[in-house]
Amino acid sequence: MIMLGLSAAGPLPAAGDQADNAKEAQPEPHRHFDGSQAVPAKLVQKVRDATQRFVDVNSASGAGYGPYLGCISGPDQGAMGVHYVNGDLVGDGEIDATKPEALIYEPTDQGMVLVGVEFIVDAATWLKKHSGPPVLEGQSFHYVGSPNRYNLAPFFELHVWAWRNNPQGAFVDWNTRVSCEGQ
């Protein structure tokens, strides 16, 4: 699953100016049932720190990320959003919490809003050097076989909803608080 040559053809519309983007993209606090605020998982915080510079979608394009396949909506409810993929990172066979292979944006009336990331690694490449699926900061990757809806070779993936709270969990594929309606 090597997606090379993905790049945007020039600047993309951002969600207002940088200050508006950062304000709109702030994650909602995670709360316990008793109302107290939860500390985000270590991986969620690492991803937030590493991707803060990509709140403006134009920064993503400048760093080698480009849109892939359009907005992905869920089979029953929720969505993933628009994946901006860095083909070089997908093709390197490595995982690094500070270098996600895909940034995920929600299309809105105000522009693209960063909501999360996806870590992606080609299964065959990974399994040449490892005996099981990748694990990043204690989170196991999901295996996606082939054929699949993306028409890709088998791969391992892990979503991290670092910029949009997901009621189902920070590492679940589909987020009911993300929509493709704004495209």
Secondary structure as UniProt FT lines:
FT   HELIX           18..24
FT   TURN            33..34
FT   HELIX           42..51
FT   HELIX           52..54
FT   HELIX           57..62
FT   TURN            63..64
FT   STRAND          66..73
FT   STRAND          79..85
FT   HELIX           87..91
FT   TURN            97..98
FT   STRAND          102..108
FT   TURN            109..110
FT   STRAND          111..122
FT   HELIX           123..129
FT   STRAND          135..136
FT   TURN            137..138
FT   STRAND          139..140
FT   STRAND          142..144
FT   TURN            149..150
FT   STRAND          155..160
FT   TURN            167..168
FT   TURN            170..171
FT   TURN            176..177
FT   TURN            181..182
//
